[in-house]
Amino acid sequence: MKFRTLCYQCYPAKSTVDFDMSISISETDLYEYRCSLGHVTLLELQVFKFEILFESGLCAIRDKYFMESILSITAALERFYEFFIKIILKKQNISEELIEKSFKTMSRQSERQVGAFTVLYLSTFLELPKMLKQKMITFRNDVVHKGYLPNENETLEYAEEVYNTIKPIYLKLLEDYSRTIMNYQLDIKKGRREKYKDIIKKNNNPILGIAPDLTLTHVLNIDSFRNRTFQESFQTLTKNGVYM
């Protein structure tokens, strides 16, 4: 998946030179790109991992890569469970060191993460969370483990089911734990700046932070996010041209 951007030093002059460029999304947290005039820009994509994974899955549907979409959307759900667990534990003032140690015991076993998420959700909200329907779990396993080739309708149904699984839980977090989420994002940013300090020092340029309006997003106000359907989000993605 590529993220469309532009040279923000060319932009004020309304130049047509490299007004429209793209960045390939990867594990890199800080993107460095140069326009043909030599302007160097450092860009931070300020999103959580599960948000961009879900968006990547929708881009794959748009581009007719249905199996790849299932893999990305499944990863998004797993990373959301991890996100939920970390936010709740951070709210309880558990240290980052202990949180990371706990994840090492279950990072390669998704069933353990689901179990930890379910128990923590129950103890926090005194109710069971919405989970994927068994039909969708079977479908996902057939794609991931048996090489089943899904069609477009099946893939969209799965994407919508995952969206409707994550969204109400994410809304609860955004309503009740907004400050913890903000602090977590700041911690990620701090770690990113430390990780890439040599690149930042070398370029000596302002860092551009972008937080796009994703399908699953902390950017929109809560009411707008609550009222937006999966179909509306998918249509927006296919029309807005942000992703190439």
DRENLOLUM-620467 format. One line per 4 residues: number of its first residue (from 0); for each residue x, y, z of N, C-alpha, C, CB. Coordinates in pm, whole numbers, plus 32768, in hexadecimal, padded with zeros to 4 digits. Glycine has a CB too. Layout:
BEGIN
NUM = X:Y:Z:X:Y:Z:X:Y:Z:X:Y:Z ~ ...
REM end
This chain:
BEGIN
0 = 8054:7F89:8000:8000:8000:8000:8058:807C:8000:7FA0:8000:807A ~ 8034:80DE:7FAE:807C:815B:7FA8:8024:81CE:7FD9:80AD:8177:7F1A ~ 8063:8228:8021:801E:829C:8058:8041:8315:8004:8044:82B2:80EE ~ 7FDD:8359:7FD1:7FF6:83CE:7F7B:8018:8448:7FD1:7F79:83EC:7F22
4 = 8080:848F:7FAA:80A9:8506:7FF2:80E0:856C:7F90:8111:84E4:8060 ~ 811C:85D6:7FC1:8155:863C:7F6B:81CA:867E:7FB1:80EC:86A6:7F43 ~ 8216:86C9:7F65:8285:8714:7FA0:824C:8793:7FDE:82F3:8737:7F34 ~ 8255:879E:805F:8219:8810:80A4:826E:888E:809B:8201:87ED:8134
8 = 82E6:8881:8064:8334:88FA:8049:8312:8932:7FBF:83CA:88DD:8053 ~ 82EC:88DA:7F63:82BD:8908:7EE0:822F:8942:7EEA:82BF:8894:7E7A ~ 81E1:8908:7F42:8151:8928:7F49:8132:89BD:7F5E:8112:88D8:7FB8 ~ 8176:8A03:7FB9:8152:8A91:7FCE:8160:8AE5:7F4F:81A8:8ACE:803B
12 = 81BF:8ABE:7EFA:81D4:8B08:7E7D:8175:8AD9:7E0F:8264:8AFB:7E4F ~ 8120:8A74:7E33:80C1:8A3C:7DD4:8107:8A0B:7D56:8057:8AA3:7DB0 ~ 817B:89D1:7D6B:81C8:899A:7CFB:8187:891A:7CCB:825B:8980:7D24 ~ 8193:88FF:7C4B:8161:8880:7C15:81CB:8813:7C1E:8135:8891:7B82
16 = 8244:8836:7C4E:82B1:87D6:7C58:829F:877E:7CD3:8338:881E:7C5C ~ 8292:86FE:7CBD:8285:869D:7D2B:8218:86C4:7D8E:8309:868F:7D73 ~ 81AE:86FC:7D5D:813D:871B:7DB3:80FC:869B:7DE7:80D5:8770:7D68 ~ 8109:8632:7D97:80C7:85B4:7DB9:812D:8543:7DB7:8053:8596:7D58
20 = 814F:850E:7E2C:81AE:849F:7E38:816D:8432:7E8D:8236:84CF:7E76 ~ 81B2:83C3:7E9A:817A:8357:7EEB:81E8:8316:7F3D:8136:82EE:7E91 ~ 81BE:82DB:7FAD:8218:8296:8009:81E2:8209:801D:8226:82E2:8092 ~ 8237:81A5:8010:820E:811C:802B:820A:8105:80C1:826F:80B7:7FE6
24 = 8197:80DB:80F3:8187:80C3:8182:81D3:8045:81A9:80F1:80B5:81A8 ~ 8221:804E:8213:8270:7FDC:8242:827D:7FE3:82D9:82FC:7FDA:81FE ~ 82D1:7F8E:8310:82E8:7F8F:83A0:8333:800D:83CC:8335:7F13:83CA ~ 836D:8054:836C:83B3:80D0:838C:8350:8134:83C7:83F8:810B:830F
28 = 8372:816C:8438:8318:81CB:847A:832E:8259:844B:832B:81C4:850F ~ 83A3:8272:8413:83C5:82F9:83E5:83EF:82EF:8353:8438:8338:843D ~ 83AB:833B:82FE:83C3:8333:826E:8411:83AE:8241:833D:8328:8221 ~ 8478:8394:81F2:84CB:83FF:81BC:84BB:8400:8124:8561:83ED:81E5
32 = 8496:8470:80EC:848B:8476:805A:84BB:84FD:8027:83FA:845D:802C ~ 84E5:84FD:7FA8:8522:8572:7F6A:84DC:8590:7EE6:85BA:855C:7F55 ~ 84B8:860C:7ECE:847C:8632:7E4F:84EA:8653:7DEA:841C:86AB:7E62 ~ 84C4:866A:7D6E:8527:8682:7D05:8571:8706:7D15:84E3:867F:7C7D
36 = 853D:875F:7D69:8583:87DC:7D87:85E6:87CE:7DFA:851F:8849:7DA7 ~ 85E9:8755:7E33:8648:873C:7E9E:8614:8752:7F2A:86BE:878F:7E8B ~ 8594:8778:7F37:855A:878A:7FBC:854C:8703:8002:84D1:87D2:7FB3 ~ 857D:86F9:807B:8571:867E:80C8:8506:8690:8133:85F9:8658:810A
40 = 84AD:862F:813A:8441:8633:819D:8446:85B3:81F1:83B5:8642:8158 ~ 8437:85C2:8272:8427:8551:82CD:8394:854E:82F6:8486:855D:834B ~ 8359:84DA:82ED:82CA:84CE:8306:82AE:845F:836A:827D:84B4:8283 ~ 825B:847E:83CC:822A:841B:842B:8197:8400:840D:823D:844A:84BF
44 = 8175:8382:83FA:80E9:835C:83E9:80B5:8339:8474:80D8:82E4:8383 ~ 8065:8391:84AD:803D:8385:8539:7FBD:8332:8545:8029:8410:8579 ~ 7FCE:82B1:8533:7F5E:8254:853D:7F8C:81DB:858E:7F2B:8228:84AF ~ 7F2C:8193:85C3:7F4D:8119:8609:7F55:80A6:85A4:7EE4:80FA:8678
48 = 7F9E:8040:85C9:7FBB:7FD3:856A:7F3B:7F93:8535:8013:7F69:85AD ~ 7EDB:7F79:858B:7E62:7F35:855E:7E13:7F8C:84FE:7E0B:7F0E:85D5 ~ 7E1B:8010:850F:7DD2:806B:84B6:7E07:8061:8427:7DDC:80FB:84E8 ~ 7E8A:8065:8418:7EC6:8062:8392:7EBB:7FD7:8355:7F58:808E:8398
52 = 7EBF:7F6E:83A6:7EAD:7EE6:8371:7E21:7ED3:833A:7EC9:7E7F:83DE ~ 7DBD:7F09:837F:7D33:7EFD:834D:7D25:7F4B:82CB:7CCD:7F2F:83B7 ~ 7D60:7FC3:82C6:7D59:8014:824D:7D9D:7FCD:81D8:7D98:809D:8265 ~ 7E0E:7F8D:81F6:7E54:7F41:818E:7DFE:7ED0:8159:7ED7:7F0A:81C5
56 = 7DB3:7E90:81B3:7D58:7E25:8189:7CEB:7E58:812C:7D1A:7DE3:8201 ~ 7CB8:7ED0:8148:7C51:7F09:80F1:7C8B:7F30:806A:7C10:7F83:8135 ~ 7D06:7F62:8069:7D47:7F82:7FEA:7D58:7F03:7F97:7DCF:7FC5:8003 ~ 7D75:7E94:7FD9:7D83:7E16:7F90:7CFF:7DEB:7F51:7DB7:7DA8:7FEE
60 = 7C90:7E02:7F98:7C0C:7DE4:7F5D:7BF6:7E3E:7EE4:7B99:7DF8:7FC6 ~ 7C12:7EBC:7EF3:7C02:7F1B:7E85:7C4F:7EED:7E0A:7C30:7FA6:7EAF ~ 7CC8:7EB7:7E22:7D1F:7E8D:7DB3:7D0B:7DFC:7D8B:7DAF:7EA3:7DDA ~ 7CA5:7DB9:7DC8:7C7D:7D31:7DA4:7CE1:7CC7:7DD2:7C6C:7D27:7D0F
64 = 7D29:7CE2:7E3E:7D7F:7C7E:7E7C:7D3A:7C4C:7EFB:7E0E:7CB9:7E9B ~ 7CE3:7BEB:7EEB:7C89:7BC6:7F57:7CCC:7B73:7FC4:7C14:7B7B:7F1F ~ 7D20:7B14:7F9E:7D66:7AC6:8005:7DC1:7B20:8057:7DB8:7A54:7FC4 ~ 7E09:7B79:8015:7E61:7BD6:805C:7E12:7C2F:80BC:7EB0:7C2D:7FF8
68 = 7D99:7C52:8092:7D44:7CA4:80E9:7D22:7C5A:8169:7CC4:7CCB:809F ~ 7CFE:7BDB:815D:7CDB:7B8C:81D4:7D50:7B87:8235:7CB1:7AFD:81AD ~ 7DC8:7B74:8201:7E3F:7B6C:8257:7E56:7BF0:82A0:7EBB:7B48:8204 ~ 7E48:7C5F:825A:7E60:7CE2:8296:7DF6:7D05:82FD:7E65:7D4E:822B
72 = 7D79:7CE9:82DE:7D0B:7D0A:833A:7D10:7CB0:83B5:7C82:7CFA:82F2 ~ 7D36:7C33:83A3:7D48:7BDA:8416:7DB7:7C0D:8471:7D67:7B4B:83E7 ~ 7E24:7C39:8435:7E93:7C72:8484:7E65:7CEF:84CD:7F0C:7C92:8429 ~ 7E0E:7D3F:848C:7DDA:7DB8:84CC:7D8C:7D95:854B:7D81:7E06:846B
76 = 7D39:7D2D:8543:7CEA:7D05:85B8:7D45:7CD7:862A:7C87:7C95:8592 ~ 7DAB:7C89:8609:7E07:7C58:866F:7E54:7CCC:86B0:7E69:7BF3:8634 ~ 7E7D:7D2B:865C:7EC6:7D9E:8693:7E6A:7DF9:86E3:7F08:7DEE:8621 ~ 7DE8:7DF9:86C2:7D8B:7E46:8713:7D7C:7E08:879E:7D01:7E4F:86CE
80 = 7D76:7D83:87A5:7D71:7D42:8828:7DEB:7D6A:887B:7D69:7CA7:8819 ~ 7E60:7D6C:883A:7EDA:7D94:8880:7ECF:7E25:88AE:7F56:7D82:8824 ~ 7E9D:7E7C:8858:7E8A:7F09:8879:7E2E:7F18:88F2:7E51:7F57:8800 ~ 7DBE:7ED1:88F2:7D60:7ED8:8962:7DA4:7EB0:89E5:7CE7:7E7C:8947
84 = 7DEA:7E40:89E1:7E2B:7E0F:8A5A:7E8F:7E76:8A8F:7E73:7D89:8A3E ~ 7EDD:7EB0:8A37:7F42:7F10:8A62:7F03:7F8E:8A9C:7F9C:7F35:89EC ~ 7E97:7FBD:8A5F:7E56:8036:8A93:7E1E:801E:8B1F:7DE5:8063:8A34 ~ 7DDD:7FAD:8B33:7DA3:7F90:8BB6:7E12:7F80:8C1E:7D4D:7F10:8BB1
88 = 7E7D:7F3B:8BFB:7EEA:7F27:8C5B:7F32:7FAB:8C79:7F4E:7EC1:8C24 ~ 7F42:8000:8C14:7F80:8081:8C2A:7F2A:80D7:8C87:7F98:80CA:8BA5 ~ 7EA8:80CF:8C77:7E4D:8117:8CCE:7E5C:80EA:8D5F:7DBC:8105:8CA0 ~ 7E80:806B:8D71:7E96:8034:8DF7:7F24:804B:8E2A:7E77:7F9F:8DF8
92 = 7F6F:809D:8DDE:7FF7:80C4:8E05:8059:804F:8E08:7FF5:8105:8E8D ~ 803F:7FEB:8DB3:80A0:7F7E:8DA2:8112:7FB4:8D4C:805D:7F00:8D60 ~ 818C:7F96:8D72:81FF:7FCB:8D2A:8209:7F91:8C9D:8280:7FB0:8D77 ~ 8246:7FDE:8C44:825A:7FB1:8BBA:82AE:7F32:8BB7:829C:801F:8B66
96 = 830F:7F2A:8C10:8366:7EB4:8C15:8316:7E36:8C34:83D4:7EC7:8C7F ~ 82BD:7E3F:8C97:826C:7DC9:8CBA:8208:7DA7:8C4D:8223:7DE2:8D3E ~ 81CF:7E0D:8C0D:8170:7DF4:8BA0:81B6:7DA9:8B2F:8134:7E7A:8B6C ~ 822D:7DD6:8B0A:8275:7D96:8A9D:829E:7D08:8AC2:82F1:7DE7:8A78
100 = 82C5:7CF2:8B3F:82E7:7C6B:8B6B:826F:7C0F:8B62:831C:7C6D:8BF9 ~ 81FA:7C41:8B85:8181:7BEF:8B7F:8160:7BC9:8AF0:810B:7C37:8BBF ~ 8179:7C24:8A92:8159:7C08:8A06:81B9:7BA4:89C9:815B:7C88:89B6 ~ 8232:7B9D:89FD:8290:7B3B:89C9:825F:7AAD:89DD:8318:7B4C:8A0A
104 = 820E:7A98:8A43:81DC:7A11:8A5F:816A:79E9:8A03:81AF:7A07:8AEE ~ 8130:7A4A:89BA:80BD:7A28:8966:80C2:7A6A:88DC:803E:7A4F:89AB ~ 8134:7AA9:88B9:813A:7AF5:883C:8129:7A9E:87C1:81BC:7B3F:8834 ~ 8150:7A1F:87C9:8147:79C7:8755:80CF:7969:875B:81C6:7976:8749
108 = 8079:797D:87BC:8004:7927:87CA:7F88:7980:87D7:8011:78C7:8846 ~ 7F41:798D:8768:7ECF:79E9:8765:7E61:79BF:87C5:7E97:79F3:86D8 ~ 7E54:793C:87DC:7DEB:790D:8838:7E02:7943:88C5:7DE6:7874:883B ~ 7E7F:794B:88EE:7E9E:7981:8973:7E7A:7A16:8979:7F33:796D:8994
112 = 7E95:7A5E:890E:7E74:7AEB:890C:7DDD:7B01:8913:7EAC:7B2D:8890 ~ 7D93:7AB0:88CA:7D01:7ABA:88CD:7CCE:7A9C:895A:7CC0:7A5A:8866 ~ 7D08:7A37:8999:7CE0:7A14:8A21:7CFD:7A84:8A83:7D25:7996:8A4D ~ 7D75:7ABE:8A77:7D99:7B2D:8AD0:7D3E:7BA4:8AB9:7E2D:7B56:8ABB
116 = 7D20:7BC1:8A3C:7CC7:7C30:8A1B:7C3D:7C19:8A57:7CBD:7C41:8982 ~ 7C06:7BA1:8A47:7B7E:7B84:8A75:7B73:7B94:8B0C:7B55:7AF7:8A4D ~ 7BD3:7B5D:8B54:7BCF:7B65:8BE6:7BE0:7BF5:8C16:7C3C:7B0C:8C23 ~ 7C3A:7C3F:8BD6:7C52:7CC9:8BFF:7BD9:7D21:8BDF:7CCF:7D00:8BB9
120 = 7B9A:7D08:8B6D:7B22:7D53:8B4A:7AB3:7D38:8BAF:7AF3:7D2F:8ABB ~ 7AA0:7CBA:8BD1:7A39:7C94:8C31:7A51:7CD5:8CB8:7A34:7BFC:8C41 ~ 7ACE:7CD4:8CE7:7AEB:7D0D:8D6A:7AE1:7DA6:8D69:7B77:7CE4:8D97 ~ 7AF1:7DE3:8CF4:7AEC:7E75:8CE9:7A5E:7EA9:8CDA:7B41:7EA4:8C74
124 = 7A10:7E68:8C81:798B:7E9B:8C5E:7918:7E44:8C94:7980:7EA6:8BC9 ~ 793B:7DD6:8CD7:78D8:7D7E:8D17:7873:7D47:8CB1:788D:7DCB:8D86 ~ 78A2:7D2D:8C3A:7853:7CEE:8BD2:78B3:7CAD:8B6F:77F5:7D55:8B8B ~ 787F:7C51:8B21:78D3:7C11:8ABC:78DC:7C68:8A3F:789D:7B85:8A98
128 = 794F:7C6B:89FF:795D:7CBC:8986:791B:7C7B:890E:79F0:7CD7:8968 ~ 78FB:7CCA:88AA:78CF:7C95:882A:7945:7C50:87E9:7895:7D06:87CE ~ 7930:7BD6:87BA:799A:7B8A:8779:796E:7B62:86ED:79BF:7B0C:87CC ~ 79CE:7B36:869D:79AD:7B07:8617:794D:7A91:861D:7A2D:7AE0:85CB
132 = 78EF:7A8F:85C0:7896:7A1D:85B5:78E5:79A1:858B:7824:7A3A:8551 ~ 78B6:792D:85B6:78FC:78B1:8596:7909:789E:84FF:78B5:783A:85D4 ~ 78A2:78C7:84B6:78A6:78BD:8424:791E:7908:83EC:7824:78F3:83E7 ~ 793A:797E:8421:79A8:79CF:83F2:7A2F:7994:841D:799B:7A5E:8424
136 = 7A33:7959:8493:7AAE:7918:84C2:7AD0:78A2:8468:7A9F:78E9:8555 ~ 7A6B:7852:8447:7A81:77E0:83ED:7AB0:780F:8365:79FF:778D:83DF ~ 7A70:7875:8331:7A97:78AE:82B0:7B27:78DF:82B3:7A39:7921:828A ~ 7B4A:792A:8319:7BD3:795C:8326:7C38:78EA:832B:7BE1:79B2:83A3
140 = 7C1A:7884:8379:7C77:7813:8385:7C86:77C8:8301:7C47:77B3:83F2 ~ 7C1A:77BE:82B6:7C20:777C:8233:7C7C:77CA:81D5:7B93:7770:81F5 ~ 7C74:784F:81DB:7CCA:78A3:8186:7D5B:789A:81B3:7C9B:7935:8187 ~ 7D72:78AC:8234:7DFA:78B6:8269:7E42:7831:8269:7DF8:78EE:82F5
144 = 7DFB:77C6:8290:7E3D:7745:82A6:7E25:76DE:8238:7E0E:770C:8329 ~ 7DBA:76F0:81EA:7D9B:768C:8183:7DA7:76C2:80F5:7D0F:7657:8199 ~ 7DCA:7741:80E9:7DDE:777A:8065:7D5E:7792:8018:7E34:7722:8015 ~ 7CEE:77A0:8060:7C6E:77BD:801C:7C77:7847:7FDA:7BF7:77B8:8081
148 = 7C47:784F:7F5E:7C4D:78CD:7F13:7BC6:7914:7F1E:7C71:78B3:7E7D ~ 7BBF:797F:7F6C:7B3F:79C3:7F81:7B19:7A1B:7F0B:7B46:7A18:8000 ~ 7A96:7A30:7EFB:7A6A:7A8F:7E95:7A53:7B18:7ED5:79E8:7A5C:7E4F ~ 7A29:7B77:7E85:7A1C:7C00:7EB6:79B0:7C0D:7F20:79FE:7C5E:7E42
152 = 793D:7BD0:7F0A:78CF:7BDA:7F6A:78F5:7B9E:7FF1:7852:7B96:7F34 ~ 7936:7B2A:7FED:7960:7AEA:806A:79C5:7B42:80B4:799E:7A60:804D ~ 7A1F:7B7E:8069:7A86:7BD2:80A7:7A4B:7C4F:80E4:7AF1:7BF8:8040 ~ 79EE:7C8D:809E:79AB:7D04:80D5:795A:7CE0:8151:7950:7D44:806B
156 = 7919:7C6D:8150:78CC:7C42:81C5:7928:7C2F:823D:7880:7BC0:81A7 ~ 799C:7BF2:8225:79FC:7BDE:8292:7A30:7C64:82C5:7A71:7B86:8262 ~ 7A53:7CBE:8269:7A86:7D41:8291:7A1F:7D8D:82E5:7AAC:7D94:8215 ~ 79A1:7D87:82BC:7938:7DCD:8307:7924:7D8E:8391:78B5:7DCA:82B9
160 = 792F:7D09:8399:7920:7CC6:841A:7991:7CEE:8479:791E:7C2D:8406 ~ 7A0B:7CF5:8447:7A7B:7D1F:849C:7A69:7DB1:84C5:7B01:7D0C:8452 ~ 7A3F:7E04:8467:7A24:7E92:8486:79BD:7E9E:84F6:79F1:7EDB:8407 ~ 7951:7E52:84EC:78E7:7E59:8550:790E:7E15:85D4:7868:7E18:8519
164 = 7978:7DC7:85D1:79AE:7D8D:864D:7A07:7DF2:8694:79FD:7D0D:862E ~ 7A5C:7E34:8649:7ABA:7E94:8684:7A75:7F15:86AF:7B29:7EB2:8621 ~ 7A1D:7F49:865B:79EA:7FD1:866D:79AA:7FEC:86F6:7985:7FEE:8602 ~ 794C:7F9A:8727:790E:7FBB:87A8:7972:7FB7:881C:789C:7F5C:87C5
168 = 79D4:7F5F:8811:7A39:7F56:887B:7A96:7FCF:8874:7A8A:7ED2:886F ~ 7ABB:7FF4:87FB:7B10:806A:87E8:7ACA:80E8:8819:7B38:8079:8754 ~ 7A48:80F1:8800:79FC:8164:8830:79FF:816C:88C9:796C:815D:87FF ~ 79F4:80F9:890B:79FC:80F9:899D:7A82:812F:89CC:79E6:806B:89D3
172 = 7AEC:8103:8989:7B71:8132:89AF:7B7F:81C9:8997:7BDD:80E7:8961 ~ 7B50:81F7:8924:7B5B:8285:8903:7B09:82DB:8963:7B2D:829D:8874 ~ 7A9B:82A5:8994:7A46:82F0:89F1:7A80:82F1:8A7E:79BB:82B4:89F4 ~ 7AB2:827F:8AAA:7AD9:8270:8B37:7B6F:827A:8B51:7AA8:81ED:8B6A
176 = 7BBF:8267:8AE8:7C50:8260:8AFB:7C9A:82BB:8A99:7C81:81D0:8AEC ~ 7C5E:832A:8A75:7C98:8381:8A0E:7D21:83B5:8A37:7C3B:83F6:89F2 ~ 7D31:83DA:8AB5:7DB2:840E:8AE2:7E1D:83A2:8ADF:7DA5:8449:8B6F ~ 7DF7:8328:8B04:7E57:82B9:8B01:7E81:829C:8A71:7E1A:823A:8B41
180 = 7E21:82A2:8A14:7E40:828E:8987:7E9D:82FB:8955:7DBF:828A:8932 ~ 7E82:8377:897A:7ED6:83E6:8950:7F64:83D6:8987:7E9B:846C:897F ~ 7F70:83AE:8A06:7FF4:839B:8A41:803E:8327:89FF:7FE7:8382:8AD7 ~ 7FF3:82BF:89DB:8030:824D:8996:8068:8279:890F:7FC9:81DA:8983
184 = 801C:82CB:88C8:804B:82FE:8848:80C8:8354:885A:7FDD:834E:8803 ~ 80CA:83A4:88C3:8140:83F6:88DF:81B9:839F:8901:8124:8457:8952 ~ 81A2:8331:8947:8210:82D4:8966:8247:8296:88E6:81DF:8265:89C6 ~ 81ED:8272:888B:8219:823A:880A:826C:82A1:87BF:819E:820D:87B4
188 = 823C:831C:87BE:8283:8389:8779:830D:839E:87B7:8231:840C:8780 ~ 8313:839D:883B:8394:83AF:887F:83F4:8340:8859:8380:83B3:8918 ~ 83C2:82C5:8857:8417:8253:8831:8445:825E:87A1:83CC:81D0:8846 ~ 83EE:8290:8749:8410:82A0:86BC:847F:8308:86AC:8394:82CA:866B
192 = 8473:8377:86F5:84D8:83E1:86EC:8561:83AD:871D:84AD:845C:873E ~ 855E:835B:8783:85DC:8322:87B5:8616:82BE:8751:85C5:82DE:883D ~ 85C0:826D:8717:85EC:8206:86B9:862E:8243:863E:8576:81AE:868E ~ 85F8:82B2:860E:8628:82F0:8592:8670:8374:85AC:85B3:8307:8533
196 = 86AB:8382:8620:86E9:8401:8644:875A:8428:85E5:871F:83F9:86D1 ~ 87A3:83C4:85B0:8810:83E4:8554:87DB:841D:84D1:8865:8367:8539 ~ 876E:83E3:849E:8731:8415:8422:86FA:84A1:8438:86C1:83B6:83F0 ~ 86BB:84B5:84AA:8680:8539:84C9:86EE:85A2:84D5:862E:8532:854C
200 = 875A:857E:8517:87C9:85DC:8528:880A:85FC:84A2:8832:85A3:8588 ~ 8817:8597:844C:8858:85AA:83C9:8808:860A:8372:8869:8524:8381 ~ 8785:85FB:8372:8732:864C:8319:8718:86D8:8351:86AE:8606:8301 ~ 870C:86E0:83D5:86F5:8762:8416:867F:87AC:83D8:8773:87B8:840D
204 = 8614:8761:83B8:859B:879B:837F:8526:8782:83DD:857E:875F:82F3 ~ 84C1:87D8:83D7:8449:87BC:8427:840C:8736:8400:83E1:882B:8415 ~ 83D3:86F3:8461:8392:8672:8448:82FD:868A:8436:83AD:860C:84BC ~ 82C9:865C:83C7:823C:866C:83A8:81EE:85F6:83E1:8225:8679:830F
208 = 818F:8612:8436:8139:85A9:846E:80B2:85A7:8428:8126:85BD:8504 ~ 808A:8532:83F7:800A:8524:83B3:7FB7:84B9:83F9:801E:8500:831C ~ 7F3C:84DB:841C:7EDE:847C:8457:7E64:8477:83FD:7EB8:84A5:84EA ~ 7E66:8422:8397:7DF7:8420:8336:7D76:83EB:8371:7E1C:83CE:82BD
212 = 7D09:840F:8333:7C85:83E0:835B:7C72:8352:8327:7C14:843F:8325 ~ 7C90:82F0:837A:7C8A:8264:8352:7BFF:822B:8369:7CF2:8212:839D ~ 7BED:81AF:8340:7B6D:816B:8355:7B55:8155:83EA:7B6A:80E4:830A ~ 7BB8:811D:842C:7BB9:8114:84BF:7C19:817F:84EF:7BE3:8082:84F3
216 = 7BE6:81E2:8535:7C38:8259:8549:7C25:8299:85D2:7C1A:82BC:84DF ~ 7C90:82D2:8604:7C89:8325:867D:7C88:83B8:8658:7CFE:8306:86DB ~ 7C84:83D7:85D7:7C8C:8461:85A9:7C04:84A6:85AA:7CC7:8466:851C ~ 7B9D:8461:8577:7B17:849B:8576:7AE5:84B2:8604:7AB6:8441:852A
220 = 7A8A:8512:8614:7A48:851A:8696:79F0:849E:86A8:79F2:859E:86A2 ~ 79D4:847E:8724:7996:83FD:8743:790E:83ED:8700:7988:83EE:87D9 ~ 78BD:8457:86FF:7839:844C:86C2:7841:842E:862D:77EA:84CC:86D9 ~ 789D:846E:85E8:78AE:8454:8559:78DA:83C5:8541:7914:84B6:851C
224 = 7936:8395:8592:7965:830B:8586:78F3:82A9:85A3:79DB:82F1:85E5 ~ 78A5:82C6:860B:7837:826D:8632:77CF:8261:85C2:77F4:82A0:86B2 ~ 77B5:82CD:857D:774A:82CE:851A:7775:829E:8490:7712:8358:850F ~ 77F4:828C:847B:7825:8265:83F7:7823:81CE:83E6:78B3:829A:83E1
228 = 77E6:819E:837C:77DB:810E:8364:7855:80DA:831A:775C:80EE:8315 ~ 7861:8057:8318:78CE:801A:82CC:78C4:803D:8238:78CE:7F83:82DF ~ 784B:8035:8201:7838:8051:8173:7861:80E0:8152:77A6:803A:814B ~ 7840:813F:81A8:7867:81CA:8192:78FF:81D9:8195:7827:8225:81FB
232 = 793E:8195:81F3:79CF:819D:81FE:7A13:8162:8183:79FE:8154:827B ~ 79E2:80EF:8156:7A20:80AE:80E3:7A0E:8103:8065:79E3:8022:80CD ~ 7999:813D:8054:7982:8193:7FE0:79DC:820E:7FE4:78EF:81BE:7FDB ~ 79F0:8245:805B:7A4A:82B8:8069:7AD7:8293:8040:7A49:82EC:80FA
236 = 7B06:821E:806C:7B8D:81F2:804D:7BA0:81E1:7FB6:7BAB:816E:8094 ~ 7B3C:81A9:7F72:7B49:8190:7EE3:7B43:820E:7E90:7ADF:8131:7EB6 ~ 7B0F:827C:7ECA:7AFB:82F6:7E7D:7B5D:8366:7E9D:7A70:8327:7E93 ~ 7B97:8365:7F17:7BE2:83DC:7F40:7C70:83E4:7F08:7BE9:83E1:7FD4
240 = 7CA4:8375:7ED3:7D27:837B:7E93:7D9D:838B:7EF0:7D29:83E8:7E33 ~ 7D86:8378:7F73:7DF6:8385:7FD1:7E57:8311:7FC2:7DC2:838B:8062 ~ 7E21:829B:7FA5:7E75:8224:7F99:7E7D:81F8:7F08:7E3E:81B1:7FF1 ~ 7EF5:81D4:7EDD:7F0B:81AA:7E53:7F14:8112:7E4A:7F8B:81EB:7E1B
REM end
